[in-house]
């Protein structure tokens, strides 16, 4: 049985649709990520559900910062 945790990452820089989808695809491929997606009305709120035994929130933030170096973890 795996553990589940959630984190919300705020993306400050504007990304076009291709960049947003690339980031989403990249994050979803990280071992331990269950699901990653944007909020319903914005590409600034990035919600990630993950297994904290397999991947840490700080690792997820580091990956998000590859696309937006000012991304911040809001938490959940």
Backbone bond lengths (Angstrom), bond angles and torsions (degrees), N, CA, C in turn:
res aa  C-N    CA-C-N  psi(-1)  N-CA   C-N-CA  omega(-1)  CA-C   N-CA-C  phi
1 X - - - 1.445 - - 1.529 108.85 -
2 X 1.314 116.25 131.26 1.457 119.45 -178.41 1.526 110.62 -98.56
3 X 1.314 114.57 155.45 1.459 121.60 175.47 1.522 108.27 -84.57
4 X 1.326 115.96 158.39 1.459 119.86 175.57 1.519 109.00 -131.62
5 X 1.309 115.00 140.74 1.451 121.95 174.87 1.529 107.29 -141.74
6 X 1.308 115.47 163.50 1.464 121.83 179.10 1.513 108.92 -128.77
7 X 1.313 114.87 148.04 1.452 120.39 172.45 1.526 107.19 -141.03
8 X 1.313 115.29 145.88 1.457 121.81 175.45 1.521 107.11 -114.99
9 X 1.320 115.20 124.05 1.462 121.14 179.79 1.522 108.13 -112.16
10 X 1.327 115.32 128.43 1.461 120.29 177.78 1.514 108.76 -93.11
11 X 1.324 115.38 123.79 1.463 121.67 177.75 1.524 107.75 -98.33
12 X 1.308 116.46 121.49 1.460 121.17 -174.59 1.520 112.85 -87.87
13 X 1.315 117.12 -35.33 1.466 120.87 -177.67 1.517 110.69 -82.55
14 X 1.316 115.92 142.72 1.461 120.50 177.29 1.527 109.19 -75.21
15 X 1.328 115.58 129.70 1.461 120.62 175.43 1.522 107.90 -117.83
16 X 1.320 116.25 145.12 1.457 118.33 175.42 1.530 109.05 -75.19
17 X 1.322 117.25 175.60 1.463 121.51 -175.39 1.525 112.79 -60.14
18 X 1.321 117.35 -38.95 1.468 121.25 -179.58 1.527 109.98 -66.01
19 X 1.319 117.23 -45.76 1.465 121.12 178.97 1.534 110.78 -62.51
20 X 1.321 116.64 -41.25 1.467 121.01 179.52 1.522 111.26 -62.93
21 X 1.314 116.57 -44.31 1.463 120.19 179.29 1.520 111.58 -68.54
22 X 1.326 117.08 -35.74 1.468 120.62 177.02 1.532 110.52 -62.12
23 X 1.338 116.66 -44.60 1.462 120.10 178.78 1.524 110.67 -63.52
24 X 1.313 116.80 -45.66 1.466 121.03 179.33 1.529 110.61 -58.98
25 X 1.310 117.27 -45.79 1.463 121.60 178.80 1.521 111.12 -62.39
26 X 1.323 116.16 -43.71 1.472 121.09 179.98 1.529 110.82 -60.97
27 X 1.316 117.26 -48.55 1.466 121.37 -178.51 1.533 110.41 -64.11
28 X 1.322 117.21 -41.39 1.471 120.23 -179.20 1.528 113.12 -64.82
29 X 1.322 117.82 -19.73 1.469 121.39 179.58 1.530 113.14 -87.37
30 X 1.325 117.78 -7.72 1.460 121.02 -178.85 1.530 108.80 -72.24
31 X 1.337 117.84 127.41 1.463 119.98 178.21 1.533 110.93 -56.07
32 X 1.306 116.12 129.32 1.454 121.75 -179.19 1.514 113.09 103.28
33 X 1.329 117.90 -16.28 1.466 120.62 176.83 1.527 108.14 -80.70
34 X 1.317 114.85 127.21 1.465 120.92 179.08 1.524 109.32 -88.54
35 X 1.338 115.75 -46.92 1.462 120.39 178.41 1.519 109.41 -161.52
36 X 1.315 115.49 139.77 1.458 121.57 175.75 1.516 108.18 -133.45
37 X 1.327 116.05 133.90 1.463 119.98 179.79 1.521 109.68 -159.55
38 X 1.309 115.25 163.81 1.451 121.65 179.14 1.520 110.17 -85.92
39 X 1.340 115.26 160.70 1.452 120.75 174.29 1.513 110.01 -62.31
40 X 1.330 116.93 162.81 1.463 120.57 -173.58 1.531 115.02 -62.80
41 X 1.309 118.48 -27.06 1.467 118.55 -174.76 1.528 113.81 -123.28
42 X 1.319 117.25 5.70 1.459 118.31 -175.95 1.520 111.78 -151.54
43 X 1.310 115.78 151.15 1.464 121.02 173.14 1.521 110.48 -97.62
44 X 1.325 116.05 15.73 1.461 119.71 178.73 1.522 112.14 -96.20
45 X 1.314 117.27 -22.15 1.466 121.55 178.73 1.521 108.08 -105.58
46 X 1.321 116.41 115.41 1.460 122.43 -175.46 1.526 108.16 -115.51
47 X 1.318 116.23 110.73 1.464 122.44 -176.85 1.531 109.05 -96.88
48 X 1.325 115.74 129.54 1.463 120.54 179.93 1.519 108.98 -126.95
49 X 1.318 115.64 126.40 1.462 122.36 172.46 1.526 106.07 -103.29
50 X 1.337 116.62 130.89 1.461 119.12 -172.24 1.529 110.98 -150.16
51 X 1.324 114.72 167.72 1.463 122.89 176.29 1.536 106.88 -97.82
52 X 1.339 117.95 109.15 1.464 119.97 -176.20 1.530 114.32 -68.53
53 X 1.313 117.23 -11.40 1.467 120.20 174.80 1.527 109.70 -75.17
54 X 1.328 116.39 -30.40 1.468 121.45 -175.49 1.529 113.92 -97.78
55 X 1.332 117.75 -28.44 1.466 121.06 -177.90 1.528 108.44 -150.12
56 X 1.325 116.19 146.07 1.464 120.21 -178.73 1.529 110.79 -99.01
57 X 1.319 115.04 158.02 1.462 120.48 176.54 1.527 110.62 -61.75
58 X 1.314 117.30 -36.93 1.467 119.87 179.68 1.534 111.46 -65.77
59 X 1.322 117.26 -34.02 1.467 120.68 175.77 1.527 110.12 -66.25
60 X 1.331 116.48 -41.29 1.464 120.18 178.43 1.523 110.75 -63.78
61 X 1.323 116.80 -41.03 1.464 120.42 177.47 1.527 110.25 -63.41
62 X 1.313 116.66 -41.72 1.473 119.97 178.85 1.533 110.55 -58.77
63 X 1.321 116.73 -42.30 1.467 120.25 178.44 1.529 111.00 -66.19
64 X 1.326 117.51 -40.73 1.468 120.51 177.99 1.525 110.46 -62.79
65 X 1.316 116.68 -35.38 1.469 120.81 -179.74 1.523 112.77 -70.19
66 X 1.320 117.90 -11.78 1.464 120.06 173.09 1.529 109.98 -67.17
67 X 1.338 116.94 -27.11 1.465 122.05 178.13 1.520 112.54 -99.57
68 X 1.328 116.93 -28.25 1.463 122.44 -179.28 1.523 108.05 -144.38
69 X 1.332 115.72 99.94 1.467 118.92 -174.13 1.528 113.95 -66.78
70 X 1.319 117.56 -8.55 1.467 120.02 177.29 1.524 112.50 -105.78
71 X 1.336 117.82 11.97 1.472 121.05 178.47 1.523 109.78 -58.99
72 X 1.324 115.50 142.84 1.458 120.98 179.79 1.528 110.36 -129.27
73 X 1.322 114.83 147.21 1.452 120.76 177.97 1.531 107.64 -86.58
74 X 1.325 115.44 124.64 1.459 120.28 177.91 1.525 109.54 -92.23
75 X 1.327 116.50 -33.79 1.454 121.20 179.23 1.509 111.88 101.27
76 X 1.312 116.21 -177.67 1.478 125.32 173.62 1.493 108.60 -167.61
